[in-house]
């Protein structure tokens, strides 16, 4: 212990403040933060999630965003702050964070309402296999409103979701199939299979 105390000033000079912070964080893991959260120690969990996130742990950034959104930790402008953390993780291809950031833009919560940005984020997450994003796009294109109604595109994402072992929604499936002729159905299935092959290659 005495030797460690003697080494700390040397380490501080060598690593600098940022390096020492990273060294401190390295003693803790995401599981430590999750354990604190489960125990109801939200302030401590949020502090550790933040430290981990600032050292590029995307799961920690996502979890911190969820804590803020649920009100488990107090912060100014919570919706904006939650979306900031989702964006930090999404920028490093965290699919669940990408989906949540898409919701920020779709609903105008913590971000300006930008449908095109929301569709890009949901589309990217969906094509990489995120079931929530796939079903969100199914609902959007099946119903219209926020986007132009497009049952063929809705069917593409539904086909992908079902191939990903998501529970089947026969009512929605039958409704979409009733709106499409056989040629459109075949075209949608072929395109969905192409996206699924690309998804498989991206995750290999």
C-alpha distance (Angstrom), angle and dihedral (degrees) to the residues before:
residue distance angle dihedral
X1 . . .
X2 3.82 . .
X3 3.80 89.8 .
X4 3.81 90.6 50.1
X5 3.82 91.3 52.1
X6 3.79 89.2 50.8
X7 3.80 91.0 51.0
X8 3.82 96.4 49.9
X9 3.84 96.4 78.8
X10 3.80 89.6 49.4
X11 3.80 91.3 48.7
X12 3.79 90.8 48.2
X13 3.81 91.5 54.0
X14 3.78 92.5 45.6
X15 3.80 99.7 43.1
X16 3.78 100.7 30.7
X17 3.81 124.6 -147.4
X18 3.80 95.1 -58.3
X19 3.77 92.1 48.7
X20 3.78 93.0 49.5
X21 3.82 90.1 50.0
X22 3.80 90.2 51.8
X23 3.80 90.0 48.0
X24 3.80 90.6 52.8
X25 3.80 91.9 49.1
X26 3.80 91.3 49.8
X27 3.81 88.8 70.2
X28 3.81 89.8 62.7
X29 3.78 130.6 60.4
X30 3.77 138.0 -157.2
X31 3.80 87.5 -103.9
X32 3.82 89.5 58.7
X33 3.80 90.3 54.8
X34 3.81 92.5 45.7
X35 3.80 90.4 50.0
X36 3.81 90.8 53.5
X37 3.80 90.0 48.7
X38 3.81 92.2 51.3
X39 3.80 89.5 49.9
X40 3.81 90.0 55.1
X41 3.81 94.2 -110.7
X42 3.79 90.1 133.1
X43 3.80 99.1 160.9
X44 3.80 92.4 52.2
X45 3.81 92.1 43.4
X46 3.81 91.8 50.3
X47 3.79 91.2 49.1
X48 3.79 91.4 52.7
X49 3.82 93.5 43.1
X50 3.81 88.1 52.8
X51 3.81 93.3 49.9
X52 3.79 91.0 48.9
X53 3.82 92.3 45.2
X54 3.78 91.3 51.7
X55 3.80 86.2 56.8
X56 3.82 90.7 55.9
X57 3.80 100.1 -94.6
X58 3.80 99.7 149.8
X59 3.81 95.0 -169.1
X60 3.80 89.0 55.8
X61 3.81 91.6 50.4
X62 3.81 90.2 50.3
X63 3.82 93.0 46.8
X64 3.80 91.6 48.8
X65 3.80 90.1 51.6
X66 3.80 89.8 52.3
X67 3.81 92.1 48.5
X68 3.80 90.7 52.4
X69 3.80 92.6 46.4
X70 3.82 91.3 51.1
X71 3.79 91.3 49.8
X72 3.80 94.0 -116.6
X73 3.78 90.1 131.7
X74 3.80 127.8 33.4
X75 3.78 118.6 -124.8
X76 3.82 135.5 152.8
X77 3.82 112.4 -93.5
X78 3.80 93.9 5.5
X79 3.81 97.0 -170.2
X80 3.80 92.5 52.4
X81 3.79 91.6 43.6
X82 3.82 92.6 50.3
X83 3.80 90.8 50.5
X84 3.82 90.3 48.4
X85 3.80 90.3 58.5
X86 3.80 92.0 44.2
X87 3.79 88.3 51.8
X88 3.79 91.8 50.2
X89 3.81 90.1 55.9
X90 3.81 94.9 38.4
X91 3.81 90.5 55.4
X92 3.82 85.9 63.1
X93 3.83 92.8 49.8
X94 3.82 99.2 -99.0
X95 3.82 99.8 161.4
X96 3.81 99.2 -155.3
X97 3.80 89.9 48.9
X98 3.79 89.7 48.5
X99 3.80 89.0 54.3
X100 3.81 92.9 48.5
X101 3.80 91.8 47.7
X102 3.79 88.1 51.1
X103 3.80 88.2 54.7
X104 3.81 89.6 51.2
X105 3.81 89.9 58.2
X106 3.80 95.2 37.9
X107 3.80 94.2 53.2
X108 3.80 98.6 30.8
X109 3.82 92.2 -120.9
X110 3.79 112.3 147.5
X111 3.79 89.5 -17.0
X112 3.80 133.4 58.1
X113 3.78 113.1 -90.1
X114 3.80 103.8 -96.1
X115 3.78 113.6 163.5
X116 3.81 95.2 -173.3
X117 3.81 91.7 54.0
X118 3.81 90.5 46.8
X119 3.81 91.4 50.8
X120 3.79 91.5 48.8
X121 3.81 92.4 51.5
X122 3.80 94.6 43.5
X123 3.79 91.2 44.1
X124 3.80 93.1 51.5
X125 3.81 92.4 47.4
X126 3.81 91.7 44.7
X127 3.79 94.0 50.8
X128 3.81 89.2 50.8
X129 3.80 91.2 53.6
X130 3.82 108.3 -91.6
X131 3.81 105.1 150.1
X132 3.81 94.7 -160.1
X133 3.79 91.3 55.8
X134 3.80 91.0 46.1
X135 3.79 92.6 53.4
X136 3.80 92.4 43.4
X137 3.81 89.0 56.9
X138 3.80 91.3 45.4
X139 3.81 90.2 55.7
X140 3.80 94.0 43.8
X141 3.79 95.8 50.0
X142 3.80 94.3 38.3
X143 3.79 95.3 53.9
X144 3.80 103.6 30.0
X145 3.78 119.5 -155.7
X146 3.80 105.2 110.0
X147 3.82 87.8 38.0
X148 3.78 133.2 18.6
X149 3.78 111.1 -81.0
X150 3.80 110.8 -102.0
X151 3.82 114.8 169.1
X152 3.81 92.6 -179.6
X153 3.79 92.2 57.1
X154 3.80 90.0 43.9
X155 3.80 89.1 53.8
X156 3.82 91.4 51.7
X157 3.79 91.4 58.7
X158 3.80 92.7 41.3
X159 3.81 90.1 53.0
X160 3.82 89.7 50.9
X161 3.80 92.3 48.8
X162 3.80 92.5 50.1
X163 3.81 91.5 48.7
X164 3.80 86.3 53.6
X165 3.82 90.3 61.9
X166 3.80 94.8 -104.4
X167 3.81 112.5 155.9
X168 3.77 109.1 -89.3
X169 3.80 120.5 -111.8
X170 3.82 101.6 -154.5
X171 3.81 94.3 -177.2
X172 3.79 92.6 55.4
X173 3.81 92.5 41.8
X174 3.81 93.0 50.3
X175 3.80 91.3 45.9
X176 3.79 92.7 53.8
X177 3.80 94.0 43.3
X178 3.80 89.3 52.6
X179 3.82 89.8 57.1
X180 3.80 94.8 51.6
X181 3.78 131.1 67.3
X182 3.80 120.2 -134.0
X183 3.79 93.2 -96.6
X184 3.81 92.1 54.1
X185 3.81 91.2 46.4
X186 3.80 92.1 52.3
X187 3.79 91.2 46.7
X188 3.82 91.3 50.4
X189 3.81 93.1 47.9
X190 3.79 92.8 48.9
X191 3.79 92.2 49.3
X192 3.81 91.4 47.2
X193 3.81 90.1 51.6
X194 3.80 89.4 50.8
X195 3.82 90.1 53.3
X196 3.80 90.8 47.1
X197 3.81 91.2 52.7
X198 3.79 89.8 49.9
X199 3.81 89.4 48.6
X200 3.80 90.9 51.8
X201 3.81 91.6 50.4
X202 3.81 91.2 49.3
X203 3.80 92.5 54.1
X204 3.83 97.4 43.6
